[in-house]
Every structure is written in C-alpha cells, then in structure tokens.
Amino acid sequence: MKKLAVVAIGGNSLIRDNVRQTVQDQYDAVCETAKHITSMIKQGYEVVITHGNGPQVGFILRRSEIASEVARMHHVPLVNCGADTQGAIGYQIQQAMDNEFIKRGIKKAAVTVVTQVEVAADDPAFSHPSKPIGSFYTEEQAQVLLAANPDWVIRPDAGRGYRRVVPSPLPQAIIEKDMIRLLTRQGFCVISVGGGGIPVVRQQDGTMTGVDAVIDKDYASSLLASEIYADLLIISTGVPKVYLNYGKENEQAVDFVQLDRLKQYVQENHFAPGSMLPKINAVISFLEKGGEKAIITSPECLEEALAGRTGTHVIR
C-alpha cells in the first residue's frame, strides 16, 4: 500500500517576491512546485496538498475596499475571501498537477476540496485579535473604516500605518476529512485546507456558521495529516532546513532530530514566533498524535529531502 503524505506549500511557492505577484506569476510558481510534488508521487506516495493564501486574501480585501470607495459596492467578508482563494489557488494547483501528470504519462488526476475547519467559539483568539491582514491605512482611513465596520479591530502596525487585525483560532476538526480520505484511497491527488481552511463554528443544533478569522495553515495541515492518518507531513518553507541560532555566527543546521529533542529546542526559544515556530509546533502536534515522520524543507529541495540528503527530518 502506498504511503500517504500531506505536503503544505507556503507563500514562497505562490509568490516569489514583491515584483512577481500577478496571477500568471503565481501560476508559474505553482507549476514549478508541481514538478517536485509529481516526482514525489512517482516515488510511490499518495499526496494531499495544502497551501497558504495570505497575500491573495490581502489582494481580495484591497479590491473590495477600492470597489466600496469608488463604486459604493459592498465589502466582501473575510471568511468569503478565504473561500475565494481556496477555489482560485486550488484551480491553479489542480491544473498544474494534471498537466504534469499528462506530460509524464501518469494516469492520475488532481481534485480540489473547498475545506471548512471547525474552531471553538470560545477560543481566546476571538477576544484577542492578533493576525494582521490586508492593506495599511492612514489614521483617517482607519477611522472611516471603523465607523462603517464597528466590529472590526484596526491597530497601528510597526509605525507603517494602521492595519486590520483578526482572530487566529486553533483548528479543532477538518469538516471534509472523510471525503478527503476517500479521494486519496481512490488515487486522487487532493488539494485541501487552503489558507488554513474556512473557519466555521458549530452551533447548538449542529449546523455550521462561518466566522471572520484566519487559521494558521501549518496547524491546519498538521491536524488534517492526523485526521486522515497520513504517514508523512512535509512543511515547505523558504529555507532547505531548520537552523538553530538562525542568522547568527553560531548558526547550526538541524538535519535529523527526535521529537523530544525538538521540543527542548522550542523551550530554549530557538525559533521565531512569527516564522519557524508555528511550523515546528505543527510538526510536534502531528507526531504526538501518532504521525511517523515530518520533514521541513523548501519546495525545490523536496526530492533531495525525501532521499535524506537535505531538509530537517523529525521522528518520534
């Protein structure tokens, strides 16, 4: 039986820099990443692909704001922006993977599942919004937006202006996990949990309601990997492997590490909260819930990492 892997691709797999940000630029980057994932599939893995959506959500929100300012059109709720990016980015990944399968003569198909992720209504994050999203505003613009949207929270951001901040609750359950698992068993390459998934809260009658929040993509990918019983979790990032004392003279690469040792590194504050720490915590959570192995590496190093020649490999 083939091994099942969840591959979480980050923003660097979609937008390479501040110059190449168009839809075509994103698609070109996706096509490059698709080559590496297809090579992984040729090695015998079934793959579920997850992805980030931070810049794309920001673009949609800004377009919504401009449409409101210029044409008095309604604002698009954040939860709908997340759903929009799941469809748009999922389409690009799905097409890129299918084209790569055709080029290599692989009888396989990709499919995108727009994925809802349950969060707790009483998650402390809802009382303490912390995730900046969208554009920077002047103080005057911020006041106008707050008057029109009294439920928004807008705060100064590092002296660069004002930004809206939203809750970032922890994922509790992947609503479509059974469908995703079934599709992988039937041999499909599944794209899911885009941007961390669409955050939803379960009501007393069992129904779901979407909420304006942003779920961390790596945490959601880790939960998905656990809930579909994946053998391997791969989190891609902008560097080939994890480093201790990153950026310092005594910088040290982490090649192979056991779970307990990695948790010790976390206690020693080796990883920055805004960058590597969420990825490390996602790996820890996956392994603690029964996962066999996790790898952190960059997309272009995927094949080399699977061969054990690069990447950070974490085992129980």
C-alpha positions in Angstrom: 0.0 0.0 0.0 1.3 3.5 -0.9 2.3 5.9 1.9 0.1 8.9 2.3 1.8 12.3 2.7 0.4 15.8 3.4 2.6 18.5 1.7 2.0 22.0 2.9 3.3 24.6 0.5 3.9 28.1 1.8 3.7 31.6 0.3 7.1 31.2 -1.4 5.6 28.5 -3.6 3.0 31.0 -4.8 4.6 34.4 -4.8 8.4 34.5 -5.1 9.0 38.2 -4.5 7.4 41.7 -4.5 7.8 42.1 -8.3 6.2 38.8 -9.4 2.7 39.0 -7.9 0.3 38.7 -10.8 -2.0 35.7 -11.3 0.3 34.5 -14.1 3.4 34.8 -11.9 1.6 32.8 -9.2 0.7 30.1 -11.7 4.3 29.9 -13.0 5.5 29.4 -9.4 2.8 26.7 -8.8 3.9 24.9 -12.0 7.5 24.7 -10.7 6.3 23.3 -7.3 4.0 20.8 -9.1 7.1 19.3 -10.8 8.6 18.5 -7.4 5.4 17.1 -6.0 4.9 14.9 -9.1 8.4 13.5 -8.6 7.4 12.6 -5.1 4.2 10.8 -6.4 6.4 8.9 -8.9 8.3 7.6 -5.9 5.1 5.9 -4.7 3.3 8.4 -2.4 -0.3 9.4 -2.4 -0.3 13.2 -1.8 -2.6 15.7 -0.3 -1.5 19.3 -1.0 -2.3 22.2 1.3 -1.4 25.8 0.7 -1.2 29.3 2.2 -3.2 32.3 1.0 -2.0 35.3 3.0 -1.0 37.6 0.1 -4.0 36.6 -2.0 -6.5 37.3 0.8 -4.9 40.7 1.2 -5.3 41.4 -2.6 -9.0 40.4 -2.5 -9.7 42.6 0.6 -8.0 45.6 -1.1 -10.0 45.1 -4.3 -13.1 45.0 -2.1 -12.1 48.2 -0.3 -11.4 50.0 -3.6 -14.8 48.9 -5.0 -16.5 50.2 -1.9 -14.7 53.5 -2.1 -15.1 54.1 -5.8 -18.4 52.3 -6.7 -20.1 52.0 -3.3 -20.1 48.2 -3.6 -20.4 46.0 -0.5 -17.3 44.7 1.3 -16.5 41.0 0.9 -16.4 39.3 4.3 -13.0 37.8 5.3 -14.5 34.3 5.5 -15.6 34.6 1.9 -12.2 35.9 0.8 -10.7 32.7 2.3 -13.2 30.6 0.4 -12.5 32.5 -2.8 -8.7 31.9 -2.5 -9.3 28.2 -1.9 -11.1 27.9 -5.2 -8.7 30.2 -7.2 -5.4 28.8 -5.9 -6.8 25.2 -5.8 -7.7 25.6 -9.5 -4.1 26.6 -10.3 -2.5 23.8 -8.3 -5.1 21.3 -9.7 -4.4 22.3 -13.3 -0.6 22.4 -12.8 -0.7 18.9 -11.3 -2.9 17.5 -14.0 -0.7 19.0 -16.7 2.4 17.5 -15.1 0.7 14.1 -14.9 -0.1 14.3 -18.7 3.5 15.3 -19.5 4.9 12.3 -17.6 2.3 9.8 -18.7 0.9 9.3 -15.2 -2.7 8.1 -15.0 -3.8 10.3 -12.2 -5.9 13.3 -11.5 -6.0 16.2 -9.0 -9.1 17.5 -7.3 -9.7 20.5 -5.1 -11.9 20.2 -2.0 -13.1 23.6 -0.6 -12.5 22.8 3.1 -14.1 24.0 6.2 -12.2 23.8 9.5 -14.0 23.9 12.8 -12.8 26.3 15.5 -14.1 26.7 19.1 -16.5 29.6 19.6 -14.8 30.3 23.0 -11.2 30.2 21.6 -9.3 33.1 23.4 -8.2 34.3 20.0 -11.6 35.8 19.4 -11.1 38.1 22.4 -7.6 39.0 21.3 -7.3 39.5 17.6 -3.7 39.4 16.6 -3.3 38.4 12.9 -2.7 41.5 10.6 -4.4 41.2 7.2 -4.9 43.4 4.2 -3.6 46.9 3.4 -2.0 49.6 5.5 -4.2 52.7 6.3 -3.7 56.2 7.4 -5.3 57.2 10.7 -8.1 59.0 8.8 -8.8 55.9 6.6 -8.8 53.7 9.7 -11.4 56.0 11.4 -13.7 55.8 8.3 -13.5 52.0 8.1 -14.2 51.6 11.8 -17.2 53.8 11.5 -18.5 51.7 8.6 -17.5 48.4 10.3 -17.8 48.8 14.1 -17.0 45.1 14.6 -13.5 45.5 13.0 -10.3 45.9 15.1 -7.7 48.2 13.5 -4.3 48.9 15.2 -1.0 50.6 14.4 1.5 48.3 12.8 5.2 48.9 13.4 5.0 52.6 12.5 3.9 51.8 9.0 0.3 52.8 9.4 -2.8 51.0 10.6 -4.0 47.5 9.7 -7.0 45.4 10.5 -6.2 42.5 12.8 -8.4 39.4 13.1 -8.5 36.3 15.4 -6.4 33.3 14.6 -8.1 30.4 16.5 -6.6 26.9 16.7 -8.2 24.3 14.3 -10.3 21.7 16.1 -11.6 19.4 13.3 -11.5 19.2 9.5 -15.1 19.0 8.4 -14.4 17.3 5.0 -11.8 14.9 6.3 -13.8 11.8 5.3 -14.2 12.9 1.7 -10.5 13.8 1.5 -9.5 10.4 2.9 -11.9 8.6 0.4 -10.5 10.5 -2.5 -6.9 9.7 -1.6 -7.8 6.0 -1.3 -9.2 6.2 -4.8 -5.9 7.5 -6.1 -6.7 11.2 -6.5 -4.2 13.9 -5.6 -6.2 16.2 -3.3 -5.8 19.9 -2.8 -7.4 20.9 0.5 -7.3 23.1 3.7 -6.3 26.1 1.6 -5.1 29.0 3.7 -5.8 27.0 6.8 -9.3 26.3 5.8 -12.5 28.3 6.1 -13.1 28.8 9.8 -16.5 27.7 11.0 -18.2 27.4 14.4 -20.6 24.7 15.2 -24.0 25.8 16.6 -26.0 24.0 19.2 -28.2 22.4 16.6 -25.1 21.0 14.8 -25.1 23.5 11.9 -22.0 25.4 10.9 -21.5 29.2 10.6 -18.5 30.9 9.0 -16.5 33.4 11.1 -14.1 36.1 10.2 -10.7 34.7 11.3 -7.5 33.3 9.9 -6.4 29.8 10.8 -2.7 29.1 10.7 -2.0 27.0 7.5 0.6 24.8 9.2 -1.6 24.0 12.2 -4.5 23.1 10.0 -2.2 20.9 7.7 -0.9 19.1 10.8 -4.5 18.4 12.0 -5.5 17.2 8.6 -2.5 14.9 8.4 -3.5 13.4 11.7 -7.2 13.0 10.9 -6.6 11.2 7.5 -3.8 9.0 9.1 -1.0 10.3 6.9 2.4 8.7 7.3 4.3 11.8 6.5 3.9 15.6 6.9 6.1 17.9 4.8 6.1 21.6 5.5 7.7 23.7 2.9 9.3 27.0 3.7 11.9 29.4 2.3 15.0 27.5 3.5 16.2 24.0 2.8 16.2 23.1 6.5 15.7 24.4 10.1 18.5 26.1 11.9 19.4 26.8 15.5 20.6 30.4 16.2 19.4 31.3 12.8 21.2 34.3 11.2 23.9 34.3 13.9 27.6 33.4 13.8 26.9 30.1 15.6 24.1 29.1 13.2 23.7 25.3 13.2 21.6 23.2 10.8 19.2 20.6 12.2 19.3 17.6 9.9 17.8 14.7 11.9 16.2 15.2 15.3 13.9 13.2 17.6 10.6 14.7 18.9 11.8 15.1 22.5 14.9 17.0 21.4 12.9 19.3 19.1 10.6 20.1 22.0 13.7 21.0 24.0 14.8 23.4 21.3 11.4 25.1 21.5 11.8 25.5 25.2 15.2 27.1 24.5 13.5 29.7 22.3 15.4 28.8 19.1 12.5 29.5 16.8 10.9 32.9 16.0 7.1 33.0 16.8 6.3 34.8 13.5 8.1 32.4 11.2 9.5 29.0 12.1 7.8 28.3 15.4 4.3 27.6 14.0 5.9 25.1 11.6 7.8 23.4 14.5 4.7 23.3 16.6 2.7 21.8 13.8 5.3 19.1 13.3 5.3 18.4 17.1 1.5 18.1 17.1 1.4 15.7 14.2 4.0 13.4 15.8 2.4 13.5 19.2 -0.9 12.3 17.6 0.7 9.3 16.1 2.4 10.5 12.9 5.5 8.6 11.9 7.7 11.4 10.4 7.8 15.0 9.4 10.1 17.0 7.1 10.7 20.7 6.9 12.4 21.9 3.7 12.0 24.2 0.6 9.9 23.2 -2.4 12.8 22.9 -4.8 14.6 20.5 -2.3 11.6 18.1 -2.0 13.2 15.2 -3.9 16.5 15.6 -2.2 14.8 15.8 1.2 12.9 12.6 0.6 16.2 10.9 -0.3 17.5 12.1 3.1 20.1 14.4 1.6 18.7 17.7 2.8 15.8 19.0 4.9 15.1 18.7 8.6 13.8 15.2 9.4 11.8 14.8 12.7 10.8 11.4 14.1 9.3 10.1 17.3 
